[in-house]
Structure formats: C-alpha cells, structure tokens
Amino acid sequence: MTVLRTATVNEIVLVLSLPKPALSPNSRKHWRTRARATKRYRIAAYATVVEAGGQNLRWPRAVAQATFYWPDRRRRDVANAEASLKPAWDGIVDAGLIPDDRAEVLTHEPTRFGVDRREPRVEIRIVKLGDVTLLSR
C-alpha cells in the first residue's frame, strides 16, 4: 500500500505499508528474499514521491520524521524499525526529492510509534529545511 497523504511546496507526507520482516537488520532471511523485499520497498517509496510530484521539488536539505502505526501494542525496537526504512530513504533519493540521504542533507527527527489495527502503515513526513517548525504539530 502506497498512498500520498499530503504534498505542498515545503512538505510531503508519504504513506507506505509497514516494511516486510525481511528488511529488519535482525532478519535471517536468504539474501535473495531480502534483496527482493528491498527492491520492492524502494520502488514503492519512489512511486509515491513521483505520484506526489516530489521529483520536481529538488530540495537541497530536508528534515524527516517517520511514524509507524502497528496493528497491535507489542513492544518494538526503534532502531530496527528505523533501519528497515533504508530502502524507503533510497527510493526518495532515487525520485529526486533530495540529492542524498546522508546526514548533511537529510536530518531525522525521532521516530514515533502508534497503533492502528485497521490500517497499519508508516507515514514519512518530509519538510524542506527552514520549515522545521512544521514537525512540531
């Protein structure tokens, strides 16, 4: 599931499905299974940015925050959840919204967790740097 929630000149909110377990750094899946999941998630992020028109924005720097909406209240490891989003960040770069995902270009706000039993997902909110006050909503 990839859905665009909102897009403006200074902000994009992308909605992606939760990353597959194969994308977790703790996954013990075969390399081919991991590669397939990585490619699919990267393409999904790319397509969502393109659908939003984000490939035309070309921001030199941005700040981002990911919010995971899990189907249950189980405890989750924030570091593993963040690492599983690496293909999404690469897809966002591939789409041209930002030139790279290194720290000088893309700053990450703390990842948040929530529960949505009906529609588990990840919402990635990206704001052009200089408008960082928008993330405090």
Short mmCIF file of the C-alpha atoms (twelve columns), coordinates in Angstrom:
data_MODEL
# 
_entry.id   MODEL 
# 
loop_
_atom_site.group_PDB 
_atom_site.id 
_atom_site.type_symbol 
_atom_site.label_atom_id 
_atom_site.label_alt_id 
_atom_site.label_comp_id 
_atom_site.label_asym_id 
_atom_site.label_seq_id 
_atom_site.Cartn_x 
_atom_site.Cartn_y 
_atom_site.Cartn_z 
_atom_site.pdbx_PDB_model_num 
ATOM 1   C CA . MET A 1   0.000  0.000   0.000  1 
ATOM 2   C CA . THR A 2   1.438  3.333   -1.017 1 
ATOM 3   C CA . VAL A 3   -0.689 6.391   -0.678 1 
ATOM 4   C CA . LEU A 4   0.096  10.058  -0.788 1 
ATOM 5   C CA . ARG A 5   -1.427 11.812  2.191  1 
ATOM 6   C CA . THR A 6   -0.443 15.428  1.523  1 
ATOM 7   C CA . ALA A 7   2.013  17.428  -0.505 1 
ATOM 8   C CA . THR A 8   2.862  21.107  -0.590 1 
ATOM 9   C CA . VAL A 9   5.847  23.056  -1.823 1 
ATOM 10  C CA . ASN A 10  7.546  22.718  1.586  1 
ATOM 11  C CA . GLU A 11  6.160  19.440  2.941  1 
ATOM 12  C CA . ILE A 12  5.331  15.922  1.788  1 
ATOM 13  C CA . VAL A 13  3.699  13.171  3.837  1 
ATOM 14  C CA . LEU A 14  4.111  9.734   2.276  1 
ATOM 15  C CA . VAL A 15  2.172  6.705   3.462  1 
ATOM 16  C CA . LEU A 16  3.756  3.304   2.915  1 
ATOM 17  C CA . SER A 17  2.931  -0.195  4.084  1 
ATOM 18  C CA . LEU A 18  4.917  -1.461  7.063  1 
ATOM 19  C CA . PRO A 19  8.308  -2.821  5.973  1 
ATOM 20  C CA . LYS A 20  8.404  -6.586  5.475  1 
ATOM 21  C CA . PRO A 21  10.187 -8.568  8.227  1 
ATOM 22  C CA . ALA A 22  12.937 -9.389  5.706  1 
ATOM 23  C CA . LEU A 23  14.005 -5.698  5.851  1 
ATOM 24  C CA . SER A 24  14.784 -5.858  9.568  1 
ATOM 25  C CA . PRO A 25  18.502 -5.887  10.420 1 
ATOM 26  C CA . ASN A 26  17.748 -8.912  12.625 1 
ATOM 27  C CA . SER A 27  16.199 -10.875 9.763  1 
ATOM 28  C CA . ARG A 28  17.782 -14.221 8.985  1 
ATOM 29  C CA . LYS A 29  16.166 -14.489 5.566  1 
ATOM 30  C CA . HIS A 30  18.035 -15.663 2.491  1 
ATOM 31  C CA . TRP A 31  19.871 -12.825 0.699  1 
ATOM 32  C CA . ARG A 32  17.636 -13.135 -2.352 1 
ATOM 33  C CA . THR A 33  14.492 -12.740 -0.222 1 
ATOM 34  C CA . ARG A 34  15.986 -9.661  1.433  1 
ATOM 35  C CA . ALA A 35  17.034 -8.206  -1.937 1 
ATOM 36  C CA . ARG A 36  13.543 -8.693  -3.373 1 
ATOM 37  C CA . ALA A 37  11.894 -7.019  -0.364 1 
ATOM 38  C CA . THR A 38  14.419 -4.152  -0.505 1 
ATOM 39  C CA . LYS A 39  13.793 -3.554  -4.199 1 
ATOM 40  C CA . ARG A 40  10.005 -3.578  -3.799 1 
ATOM 41  C CA . TYR A 41  10.024 -1.171  -0.849 1 
ATOM 42  C CA . ARG A 42  12.453 1.175   -2.613 1 
ATOM 43  C CA . ILE A 43  10.251 1.230   -5.723 1 
ATOM 44  C CA . ALA A 44  7.122  1.834   -3.610 1 
ATOM 45  C CA . ALA A 45  8.730  4.885   -1.965 1 
ATOM 46  C CA . TYR A 46  9.947  6.152   -5.338 1 
ATOM 47  C CA . ALA A 47  6.491  5.776   -6.900 1 
ATOM 48  C CA . THR A 48  4.823  7.568   -4.003 1 
ATOM 49  C CA . VAL A 49  7.164  10.565  -4.307 1 
ATOM 50  C CA . VAL A 50  6.653  10.706  -8.085 1 
ATOM 51  C CA . GLU A 51  2.875  10.483  -7.650 1 
ATOM 52  C CA . ALA A 52  3.094  13.474  -5.303 1 
ATOM 53  C CA . GLY A 53  5.107  15.470  -7.807 1 
ATOM 54  C CA . GLY A 54  8.069  15.432  -5.422 1 
ATOM 55  C CA . GLN A 55  10.573 14.668  -8.171 1 
ATOM 56  C CA . ASN A 56  10.060 18.249  -9.378 1 
ATOM 57  C CA . LEU A 57  10.791 19.872  -5.991 1 
ATOM 58  C CA . ARG A 58  14.532 19.057  -5.652 1 
ATOM 59  C CA . TRP A 59  15.130 20.176  -2.068 1 
ATOM 60  C CA . PRO A 60  18.818 20.693  -1.159 1 
ATOM 61  C CA . ARG A 61  18.164 19.798  2.506  1 
ATOM 62  C CA . ALA A 62  15.250 18.405  4.485  1 
ATOM 63  C CA . VAL A 63  14.138 17.098  7.855  1 
ATOM 64  C CA . ALA A 64  12.072 13.915  8.128  1 
ATOM 65  C CA . GLN A 65  10.084 12.027  10.716 1 
ATOM 66  C CA . ALA A 66  8.706  8.508   10.413 1 
ATOM 67  C CA . THR A 67  5.637  7.399   12.336 1 
ATOM 68  C CA . PHE A 68  4.922  3.677   12.450 1 
ATOM 69  C CA . TYR A 69  1.315  2.627   13.022 1 
ATOM 70  C CA . TRP A 70  1.454  -1.010  14.159 1 
ATOM 71  C CA . PRO A 71  -1.508 -3.429  14.200 1 
ATOM 72  C CA . ASP A 72  -1.015 -4.169  17.913 1 
ATOM 73  C CA . ARG A 73  0.597  -2.857  21.106 1 
ATOM 74  C CA . ARG A 74  3.591  -5.223  21.164 1 
ATOM 75  C CA . ARG A 75  6.900  -3.724  22.140 1 
ATOM 76  C CA . ARG A 76  9.023  -2.768  19.136 1 
ATOM 77  C CA . ASP A 77  12.654 -1.823  18.780 1 
ATOM 78  C CA . VAL A 78  13.001 1.707   17.417 1 
ATOM 79  C CA . ALA A 79  16.475 1.144   15.948 1 
ATOM 80  C CA . ASN A 80  15.334 -1.906  13.959 1 
ATOM 81  C CA . ALA A 81  12.235 -0.096  12.712 1 
ATOM 82  C CA . GLU A 82  14.334 2.865   11.573 1 
ATOM 83  C CA . ALA A 83  16.871 0.616   9.847  1 
ATOM 84  C CA . SER A 84  14.107 -1.195  7.968  1 
ATOM 85  C CA . LEU A 85  13.244 2.121   6.282  1 
ATOM 86  C CA . LYS A 86  16.610 2.390   4.488  1 
ATOM 87  C CA . PRO A 87  15.102 1.245   1.155  1 
ATOM 88  C CA . ALA A 88  12.412 3.930   1.509  1 
ATOM 89  C CA . TRP A 89  15.015 6.664   2.001  1 
ATOM 90  C CA . ASP A 90  16.883 5.358   -1.050 1 
ATOM 91  C CA . GLY A 91  13.664 5.435   -3.093 1 
ATOM 92  C CA . ILE A 92  13.040 9.032   -2.014 1 
ATOM 93  C CA . VAL A 93  16.548 9.932   -3.203 1 
ATOM 94  C CA . ASP A 94  16.013 7.997   -6.466 1 
ATOM 95  C CA . ALA A 95  12.880 10.085  -7.087 1 
ATOM 96  C CA . GLY A 96  14.981 13.254  -6.835 1 
ATOM 97  C CA . LEU A 97  13.266 14.940  -3.883 1 
ATOM 98  C CA . ILE A 98  16.616 15.203  -2.079 1 
ATOM 99  C CA . PRO A 99  20.099 14.679  -3.540 1 
ATOM 100 C CA . ASP A 100 21.272 12.159  -0.906 1 
ATOM 101 C CA . ASP A 101 20.226 10.633  2.400  1 
ATOM 102 C CA . ARG A 102 23.431 11.444  4.267  1 
ATOM 103 C CA . ALA A 103 23.206 13.455  7.499  1 
ATOM 104 C CA . GLU A 104 24.217 16.757  5.892  1 
ATOM 105 C CA . VAL A 105 21.212 16.585  3.570  1 
ATOM 106 C CA . LEU A 106 18.530 14.679  5.483  1 
ATOM 107 C CA . THR A 107 18.038 15.203  9.210  1 
ATOM 108 C CA . HIS A 108 15.875 12.682  11.065 1 
ATOM 109 C CA . GLU A 109 13.518 13.629  13.864 1 
ATOM 110 C CA . PRO A 110 12.813 10.911  16.460 1 
ATOM 111 C CA . THR A 111 10.723 8.047   15.123 1 
ATOM 112 C CA . ARG A 112 7.272  7.700   16.635 1 
ATOM 113 C CA . PHE A 113 5.067  4.646   17.170 1 
ATOM 114 C CA . GLY A 114 1.295  4.412   17.208 1 
ATOM 115 C CA . VAL A 115 -1.383 1.742   16.840 1 
ATOM 116 C CA . ASP A 116 -3.897 1.418   14.022 1 
ATOM 117 C CA . ARG A 117 -5.436 -2.045  13.964 1 
ATOM 118 C CA . ARG A 118 -7.337 -1.453  10.723 1 
ATOM 119 C CA . GLU A 119 -4.616 0.224   8.650  1 
ATOM 120 C CA . PRO A 120 -1.042 -0.492  9.820  1 
ATOM 121 C CA . ARG A 121 1.399  1.735   7.949  1 
ATOM 122 C CA . VAL A 122 4.386  4.066   8.040  1 
ATOM 123 C CA . GLU A 123 3.895  7.776   7.494  1 
ATOM 124 C CA . ILE A 124 7.028  9.601   6.430  1 
ATOM 125 C CA . ARG A 125 6.807  13.348  6.803  1 
ATOM 126 C CA . ILE A 126 9.479  15.313  4.962  1 
ATOM 127 C CA . VAL A 127 9.827  19.061  5.332  1 
ATOM 128 C CA . LYS A 128 12.136 21.320  3.364  1 
ATOM 129 C CA . LEU A 129 14.793 22.548  5.774  1 
ATOM 130 C CA . GLY A 130 13.991 26.009  7.017  1 
ATOM 131 C CA . ASP A 131 10.398 24.998  7.771  1 
ATOM 132 C CA . VAL A 132 11.282 22.618  10.617 1 
ATOM 133 C CA . THR A 133 8.684  24.148  12.920 1 
ATOM 134 C CA . LEU A 134 6.062  22.238  10.912 1 
ATOM 135 C CA . LEU A 135 7.209  18.954  12.509 1 
ATOM 136 C CA . SER A 136 6.171  20.028  16.000 1 
ATOM 137 C CA . ARG A 137 2.439  19.641  15.217 1 
# 
